[in-house]
Amino acid sequence: MEIQNDGRGGLSKALLLALSALPLTAAAAAPDFSKDVQPLLRRHCFQCHGEAARMGGLDLRSPAKILIGGAKGPAVRKGSATESLL
Ligand code: HEC
């Protein structure tokens, strides 16, 4: 896409700058495990992957245990959501 010099260039530039800053803003507000992630896992997963049971050998109660993973290996591969089982 070309930015044309038709008087709206300033606005387009400002918009582009704002958009390009978005991912940085998101990265700065990284999710917190105990606040943002654990409640979800507790609600949906702990009954089978917690204290009572470790189906598939998997315990999801802590980041360390998630990285160890279960029978098929680490549940999360750092830096790659697509390669992560979870
Ligand atoms: C009702 C029980 C149940 C619930 C609830 C459940 N799981 Fe599982 N999960 C299993 C079973 C059983 C296996 C093993 C399946 C297999 O080996 O084919 C498994 C396997 C897995 C595995 C692969 C583990 C490995 O290394 O073999 C992952 C990752 C996983 N579950 C994630 C989750 C997540 C995340 C949640 C919550 C969103 C969740 N599970 C909720 C029963 C459950």
Backbone and ligand atoms as CSV (ligand in chain L), in Angstrom:
chain,resi,resn,atom,element,x,y,z
A,1,MET,N,N,0.843,-1.192,0.000
A,1,MET,CA,C,0.000,0.000,0.000
A,1,MET,C,C,0.878,1.242,0.000
A,2,GLU,N,N,0.524,2.200,-0.864
A,2,GLU,CA,C,1.296,3.435,-0.943
A,2,GLU,C,C,0.595,4.540,-0.174
A,3,ILE,N,N,1.359,5.311,0.557
A,3,ILE,CA,C,0.784,6.485,1.219
A,3,ILE,C,C,0.848,7.641,0.234
A,4,GLN,N,N,-0.316,8.152,-0.155
A,4,GLN,CA,C,-0.326,9.225,-1.152
A,4,GLN,C,C,-0.262,10.585,-0.469
A,5,ASN,N,N,0.412,11.491,-1.166
A,5,ASN,CA,C,0.565,12.829,-0.618
A,5,ASN,C,C,-0.610,13.693,-1.049
A,6,ASP,N,N,-1.779,13.457,-0.518
A,6,ASP,CA,C,-2.971,14.178,-0.954
A,6,ASP,C,C,-3.574,15.008,0.181
A,7,GLY,N,N,-2.759,15.309,1.160
A,7,GLY,CA,C,-3.264,16.118,2.254
A,7,GLY,C,C,-3.691,15.260,3.427
A,8,ARG,N,N,-3.933,13.930,3.162
A,8,ARG,CA,C,-4.304,13.050,4.272
A,8,ARG,C,C,-3.095,12.252,4.755
A,9,GLY,N,N,-1.952,12.577,4.141
A,9,GLY,CA,C,-0.734,11.837,4.468
A,9,GLY,C,C,-0.424,11.873,5.951
A,10,GLY,N,N,-0.629,13.026,6.551
A,10,GLY,CA,C,-0.330,13.173,7.968
A,10,GLY,C,C,-1.173,12.227,8.800
A,11,LEU,N,N,-2.454,12.164,8.466
A,11,LEU,CA,C,-3.368,11.308,9.208
A,11,LEU,C,C,-3.004,9.837,9.012
A,12,SER,N,N,-2.733,9.455,7.729
A,12,SER,CA,C,-2.367,8.074,7.443
A,12,SER,C,C,-1.130,7.672,8.230
A,13,LYS,N,N,-0.179,8.577,8.259
A,13,LYS,CA,C,1.067,8.300,8.953
A,13,LYS,C,C,0.810,8.090,10.448
A,14,ALA,N,N,-0.024,8.963,11.018
A,14,ALA,CA,C,-0.337,8.847,12.435
A,14,ALA,C,C,-1.039,7.520,12.715
A,15,LEU,N,N,-1.943,7.138,11.798
A,15,LEU,CA,C,-2.685,5.883,11.960
A,15,LEU,C,C,-1.738,4.693,11.899
A,16,LEU,N,N,-0.822,4.730,10.903
A,16,LEU,CA,C,0.151,3.654,10.754
A,16,LEU,C,C,1.018,3.525,12.004
A,17,LEU,N,N,1.435,4.682,12.516
A,17,LEU,CA,C,2.268,4.672,13.717
A,17,LEU,C,C,1.503,4.058,14.890
A,18,ALA,N,N,0.233,4.459,15.018
A,18,ALA,CA,C,-0.580,3.949,16.121
A,18,ALA,C,C,-0.757,2.444,15.986
A,19,LEU,N,N,-1.031,1.977,14.760
A,19,LEU,CA,C,-1.239,0.544,14.536
A,19,LEU,C,C,0.040,-0.242,14.793
A,20,SER,N,N,1.167,0.321,14.348
A,20,SER,CA,C,2.415,-0.420,14.506
A,20,SER,C,C,2.825,-0.495,15.976
A,21,ALA,N,N,2.264,0.389,16.794
A,21,ALA,CA,C,2.610,0.371,18.218
A,21,ALA,C,C,1.767,-0.652,18.977
A,22,LEU,N,N,0.669,-1.116,18.367
A,22,LEU,CA,C,-0.251,-2.021,19.064
A,22,LEU,C,C,0.394,-3.292,19.617
A,23,PRO,N,N,1.137,-4.036,18.784
A,23,PRO,CA,C,1.719,-5.275,19.310
A,23,PRO,C,C,2.655,-5.023,20.481
A,24,LEU,N,N,3.387,-3.892,20.439
A,24,LEU,CA,C,4.288,-3.559,21.537
A,24,LEU,C,C,3.505,-3.349,22.826
A,25,THR,N,N,2.373,-2.656,22.700
A,25,THR,CA,C,1.534,-2.404,23.868
A,25,THR,C,C,1.042,-3.724,24.453
A,26,ALA,N,N,0.628,-4.634,23.552
A,26,ALA,CA,C,0.116,-5.926,24.006
A,26,ALA,C,C,1.216,-6.708,24.720
A,27,ALA,N,N,2.441,-6.657,24.170
A,27,ALA,CA,C,3.543,-7.401,24.763
A,27,ALA,C,C,3.903,-6.838,26.134
A,28,ALA,N,N,3.768,-5.504,26.276
A,28,ALA,CA,C,4.118,-4.880,27.544
A,28,ALA,C,C,3.169,-5.336,28.650
A,29,ALA,N,N,1.890,-5.554,28.293
A,29,ALA,CA,C,0.919,-6.013,29.272
A,29,ALA,C,C,0.806,-7.534,29.200
A,30,ALA,N,N,1.911,-8.217,29.403
A,30,ALA,CA,C,1.929,-9.678,29.316
A,30,ALA,C,C,1.002,-10.284,30.366
A,31,PRO,N,N,0.329,-11.386,30.004
A,31,PRO,CA,C,-0.575,-12.008,30.964
A,31,PRO,C,C,0.178,-12.557,32.174
A,32,ASP,N,N,-0.487,-12.535,33.303
A,32,ASP,CA,C,0.097,-13.030,34.542
A,32,ASP,C,C,-0.468,-14.423,34.806
A,33,PHE,N,N,0.390,-15.411,35.065
A,33,PHE,CA,C,-0.087,-16.794,35.180
A,33,PHE,C,C,-1.152,-16.963,36.256
A,34,SER,N,N,-0.841,-16.524,37.484
A,34,SER,CA,C,-1.791,-16.799,38.565
A,34,SER,C,C,-3.070,-15.973,38.443
A,35,LYS,N,N,-2.974,-14.792,37.809
A,35,LYS,CA,C,-4.151,-13.934,37.683
A,35,LYS,C,C,-4.989,-14.254,36.443
A,36,ASP,N,N,-4.311,-14.455,35.298
A,36,ASP,CA,C,-5.023,-14.564,34.023
A,36,ASP,C,C,-5.189,-15.995,33.512
A,37,VAL,N,N,-4.231,-16.860,33.822
A,37,VAL,CA,C,-4.236,-18.191,33.213
A,37,VAL,C,C,-4.762,-19.269,34.161
A,38,GLN,N,N,-4.240,-19.252,35.391
A,38,GLN,CA,C,-4.590,-20.325,36.322
A,38,GLN,C,C,-6.102,-20.455,36.598
A,39,PRO,N,N,-6.822,-19.328,36.764
A,39,PRO,CA,C,-8.269,-19.469,36.998
A,39,PRO,C,C,-8.982,-20.210,35.867
A,40,LEU,N,N,-8.544,-19.981,34.623
A,40,LEU,CA,C,-9.151,-20.673,33.478
A,40,LEU,C,C,-8.844,-22.162,33.532
A,41,LEU,N,N,-7.572,-22.470,33.792
A,41,LEU,CA,C,-7.180,-23.879,33.861
A,41,LEU,C,C,-7.882,-24.569,35.021
A,42,ARG,N,N,-7.994,-23.851,36.164
A,42,ARG,CA,C,-8.646,-24.435,37.340
A,42,ARG,C,C,-10.090,-24.794,36.985
A,43,ARG,N,N,-10.772,-23.869,36.328
A,43,ARG,CA,C,-12.185,-24.065,36.009
A,43,ARG,C,C,-12.382,-25.186,34.985
A,44,HIS,N,N,-11.499,-25.233,33.958
A,44,HIS,CA,C,-11.780,-26.124,32.836
A,44,HIS,C,C,-10.931,-27.384,32.797
A,45,CYS,N,N,-9.799,-27.400,33.497
A,45,CYS,CA,C,-8.836,-28.474,33.259
A,45,CYS,C,C,-8.402,-29.242,34.502
A,46,PHE,N,N,-8.424,-28.604,35.683
A,46,PHE,CA,C,-7.837,-29.232,36.866
A,46,PHE,C,C,-8.523,-30.540,37.253
A,47,GLN,N,N,-9.799,-30.680,36.937
A,47,GLN,CA,C,-10.482,-31.927,37.328
A,47,GLN,C,C,-9.792,-33.140,36.708
A,48,CYS,N,N,-9.151,-32.947,35.561
A,48,CYS,CA,C,-8.452,-34.068,34.913
A,48,CYS,C,C,-6.935,-33.886,34.885
A,49,HIS,N,N,-6.464,-32.665,35.063
A,49,HIS,CA,C,-5.015,-32.401,34.997
A,49,HIS,C,C,-4.573,-31.596,36.213
A,50,GLY,N,N,-4.926,-32.051,37.400
A,50,GLY,CA,C,-4.550,-31.328,38.607
A,50,GLY,C,C,-4.221,-32.292,39.720
A,51,GLU,N,N,-4.661,-31.927,40.926
A,51,GLU,CA,C,-4.325,-32.746,42.091
A,51,GLU,C,C,-5.018,-34.106,42.051
A,52,ALA,N,N,-6.294,-34.105,41.699
A,52,ALA,CA,C,-7.078,-35.340,41.748
A,52,ALA,C,C,-6.672,-36.338,40.666
A,53,ALA,N,N,-6.361,-35.853,39.486
A,53,ALA,CA,C,-6.037,-36.758,38.383
A,53,ALA,C,C,-5.005,-36.111,37.476
A,54,ARG,N,N,-4.173,-36.930,36.847
A,54,ARG,CA,C,-3.204,-36.410,35.872
A,54,ARG,C,C,-3.361,-37.199,34.584
A,55,MET,N,N,-4.483,-36.996,33.923
A,55,MET,CA,C,-4.759,-37.746,32.698
A,55,MET,C,C,-3.739,-37.387,31.636
A,56,GLY,N,N,-3.292,-38.379,30.895
A,56,GLY,CA,C,-2.240,-38.153,29.906
A,56,GLY,C,C,-0.922,-37.801,30.577
A,57,GLY,N,N,-0.836,-38.034,31.898
A,57,GLY,CA,C,0.380,-37.720,32.643
A,57,GLY,C,C,0.568,-36.228,32.856
A,58,LEU,N,N,-0.472,-35.441,32.580
A,58,LEU,CA,C,-0.329,-33.983,32.564
A,58,LEU,C,C,-0.908,-33.324,33.814
A,59,ASP,N,N,-0.087,-32.430,34.417
A,59,ASP,CA,C,-0.483,-31.644,35.586
A,59,ASP,C,C,-0.357,-30.172,35.188
A,60,LEU,N,N,-1.471,-29.445,35.193
A,60,LEU,CA,C,-1.464,-28.053,34.689
A,60,LEU,C,C,-1.427,-27.019,35.809
A,61,ARG,N,N,-1.031,-27.426,37.040
A,61,ARG,CA,C,-1.153,-26.500,38.162
A,61,ARG,C,C,-0.078,-25.429,38.243
A,62,SER,N,N,1.044,-25.596,37.558
A,62,SER,CA,C,2.083,-24.557,37.611
A,62,SER,C,C,2.770,-24.452,36.251
A,63,PRO,N,N,3.368,-23.290,35.963
A,63,PRO,CA,C,4.088,-23.137,34.685
A,63,PRO,C,C,5.173,-24.206,34.525
A,64,ALA,N,N,5.877,-24.537,35.615
A,64,ALA,CA,C,6.942,-25.539,35.524
A,64,ALA,C,C,6.373,-26.890,35.104
A,65,LYS,N,N,5.234,-27.262,35.710
A,65,LYS,CA,C,4.617,-28.557,35.387
A,65,LYS,C,C,4.062,-28.563,33.960
A,66,ILE,N,N,3.565,-27.413,33.514
A,66,ILE,CA,C,3.052,-27.303,32.144
A,66,ILE,C,C,4.201,-27.500,31.147
A,67,LEU,N,N,5.381,-26.935,31.494
A,67,LEU,CA,C,6.537,-27.068,30.600
A,67,LEU,C,C,7.050,-28.510,30.579
A,68,ILE,N,N,6.962,-29.211,31.722
A,68,ILE,CA,C,7.343,-30.631,31.742
A,68,ILE,C,C,6.354,-31.412,30.879
A,69,GLY,N,N,5.064,-31.093,31.039
A,69,GLY,CA,C,4.040,-31.688,30.194
A,69,GLY,C,C,3.632,-33.084,30.615
A,70,GLY,N,N,3.121,-33.837,29.649
A,70,GLY,CA,C,2.604,-35.171,29.928
A,70,GLY,C,C,3.230,-36.213,29.027
A,71,ALA,N,N,2.446,-37.268,28.731
A,71,ALA,CA,C,2.938,-38.399,27.956
A,71,ALA,C,C,3.475,-37.971,26.586
A,72,LYS,N,N,2.884,-36.908,26.019
A,72,LYS,CA,C,3.308,-36.485,24.677
A,72,LYS,C,C,4.336,-35.361,24.722
A,73,GLY,N,N,4.880,-35.064,25.901
A,73,GLY,CA,C,5.920,-34.040,26.001
A,73,GLY,C,C,5.376,-32.739,26.541
A,74,PRO,N,N,6.188,-31.668,26.459
A,74,PRO,CA,C,5.790,-30.373,27.016
A,74,PRO,C,C,4.442,-29.917,26.467
A,75,ALA,N,N,3.559,-29.434,27.361
A,75,ALA,CA,C,2.244,-28.963,26.915
A,75,ALA,C,C,2.368,-27.625,26.211
A,76,VAL,N,N,3.401,-26.860,26.588
A,76,VAL,CA,C,3.639,-25.566,25.960
A,76,VAL,C,C,5.085,-25.505,25.485
A,77,ARG,N,N,5.268,-25.134,24.239
A,77,ARG,CA,C,6.609,-24.882,23.726
A,77,ARG,C,C,6.794,-23.378,23.698
A,78,LYS,N,N,7.721,-22.890,24.502
A,78,LYS,CA,C,7.911,-21.439,24.657
A,78,LYS,C,C,8.125,-20.773,23.307
A,79,GLY,N,N,7.363,-19.707,23.052
A,79,GLY,CA,C,7.546,-18.912,21.849
A,79,GLY,C,C,6.848,-19.468,20.625
A,80,SER,N,N,6.164,-20.612,20.744
A,80,SER,CA,C,5.469,-21.144,19.579
A,80,SER,C,C,4.121,-21.747,19.947
A,81,ALA,N,N,3.072,-20.941,19.802
A,81,ALA,CA,C,1.722,-21.423,20.105
A,81,ALA,C,C,1.339,-22.571,19.172
A,82,THR,N,N,1.792,-22.515,17.912
A,82,THR,CA,C,1.377,-23.542,16.950
A,82,THR,C,C,2.017,-24.889,17.243
A,83,GLU,N,N,3.210,-24.900,17.835
A,83,GLU,CA,C,3.871,-26.171,18.150
A,83,GLU,C,C,3.511,-26.669,19.546
A,84,SER,N,N,2.718,-25.889,20.283
A,84,SER,CA,C,2.374,-26.269,21.645
A,84,SER,C,C,1.122,-27.139,21.670
A,85,LEU,N,N,1.187,-28.261,22.410
A,85,LEU,CA,C,0.024,-29.137,22.530
A,85,LEU,C,C,-1.171,-28.369,23.086
A,86,LEU,N,N,-0.917,-27.590,24.149
A,86,LEU,CA,C,-2.001,-26.876,24.807
A,86,LEU,C,C,-2.588,-25.803,23.885
L,1,HEC,C1,C,-12.695,-34.762,31.439
L,1,HEC,C2,C,-11.282,-34.845,31.568
L,1,HEC,C3,C,-10.379,-33.818,30.919
L,1,HEC,C4,C,-10.470,-32.457,30.989
L,1,HEC,C5,C,-11.528,-31.604,31.700
L,1,HEC,C6,C,-9.317,-31.940,30.262
L,1,HEC,N1,N,-8.574,-32.960,29.776
L,1,HEC,FE1,FE,-6.801,-32.784,28.781
L,1,HEC,N2,N,-6.664,-34.821,28.614
L,1,HEC,C7,C,-7.588,-35.713,29.135
L,1,HEC,C8,C,-7.165,-37.068,28.824
L,1,HEC,C9,C,-7.894,-38.352,29.179
L,1,HEC,C10,C,-5.938,-36.928,28.103
L,1,HEC,C11,C,-5.087,-38.035,27.504
L,1,HEC,C12,C,-5.577,-38.289,26.095
L,1,HEC,C13,C,-4.625,-39.137,25.300
L,1,HEC,O1,O,-3.538,-39.452,25.780
L,1,HEC,O2,O,-4.983,-39.432,24.150
L,1,HEC,C14,C,-5.661,-35.504,27.995
L,1,HEC,C15,C,-4.556,-34.976,27.384
L,1,HEC,C16,C,-4.247,-33.650,27.331
L,1,HEC,C17,C,-3.038,-33.117,26.752
L,1,HEC,C18,C,-1.901,-33.910,26.133
L,1,HEC,C19,C,-1.039,-34.445,27.275
L,1,HEC,C20,C,0.041,-35.383,26.824
L,1,HEC,O3,O,1.233,-35.017,26.925
L,1,HEC,O4,O,-0.301,-36.494,26.412
L,1,HEC,C21,C,-3.093,-31.754,26.881
L,1,HEC,C22,C,-2.035,-30.734,26.434
L,1,HEC,C23,C,-4.338,-31.458,27.543
L,1,HEC,N3,N,-5.011,-32.625,27.799
L,1,HEC,C24,C,-4.753,-30.186,27.854
L,1,HEC,C25,C,-5.955,-29.904,28.510
L,1,HEC,C26,C,-6.395,-28.555,28.814
L,1,HEC,C27,C,-5.607,-27.282,28.493
L,1,HEC,C28,C,-7.599,-28.677,29.432
L,1,HEC,C29,C,-8.513,-27.564,29.881
L,1,HEC,C30,C,-8.854,-26.538,28.889
L,1,HEC,C31,C,-7.920,-30.085,29.511
L,1,HEC,N4,N,-6.902,-30.802,28.929
L,1,HEC,C32,C,-9.050,-30.590,30.104
L,1,HEC,C33,C,-8.723,-35.401,29.859
L,1,HEC,C34,C,-9.180,-34.127,30.150
